[in-house]
Amino acid sequence: MAAKRAHSGEWQLQEAKARLSEVVERALQGKPQRITRRGREAVVVISAKAFDAKTKPKESIVEFFARSPYRDVDLSVDRARDTGRAVDL
């Protein structure tokens, strides 16, 4: 078995495709893997756990509005009964 060479965490797309298992394994170890395409950074592969931690709301929408400084403002949300304009068909 050939020894694995050290990798910086940046991959060209062709290399990432050929070594996808290694890219995924490194991401699962908490090391984001950057993939370039045509010499430009294209995507970053991270674990699902890291993605969830970054995208999961820290509070619910109800909690967000409950702590709003505008929660006691009396806001009228009545909709105008305008029927629009006449259009010849």
N, C-alpha and C positions, 0 to 999 in steps of 0.2 A: 504494500500500500504506500503510495507516495505521500511524503510529508506535506501538510498543509502550510502554505506560506502565510505570513502575517498580512493582514489587509487593513487599510486605513478607514474603511467604512464608506468609501466612495467607489462606485462601480460604473463602468460604461454599460449601457443597456445590453449589448451583446454578451458581455461577461456575466451580468446579473442573470440573464436568461439561462445561460449555460450552468450557472452555479446557484440557482434559485434556492435550493435546500440550505446552502451555507448562508445566503442573505437572510433567509427567514430565521435560521438558528441564531444568528447574531442579533437580529431584532428582538427575538424572544429573550435574549440575555440582557436586554435593556440598552443595547447599542444601536441607535438609529442608523439606518443604512441609506445613503444618498445615491440616487441613480441619475446619471447624466445621459442626455440624448443629443447627438450632434455637438458635443462639447459644452452643452449648457445644462445646468441643474434642472431636472424634470420632476422627480418625485422623491419622497423620503418614505422608507418602509419602517414602520414601528409596530410594536406588539399591539394586539387588541386591548390589552390591559392599559397600556400607555395611552392609546387613542381614547378609550373610555374615560380615563382620568382627566384628559384635556378637554373633552367635549361634554361631559355630563354636567348639567346645571348644578351649581352649588346649593341652590334652593329651588323650591317649586315656584311656579308663576303666582300662586296665591300668596306665598310668603313675600315674594318680590313686591307685589302691589300693596300688601298689608304694611310694609315698612316705608312706602312711598311718602314723601313730604306732601304730596298732593292728594292723599287719600280722603281728606275731608272737604275737598273742593266740590261744590255743587255744579256739575257739568250737565248741560242739556244735550241729549243725544237724539232729539226728535228729528225725524227725516222730513224734508220738504216733500209735498205731495205733487210736485211738478210732474206732468205726464210726458214731458219732452216736446219735441217739435213734430209738426205734421210732415210726412214724407210721401210723395207720390210714387206709387209702385207701378 
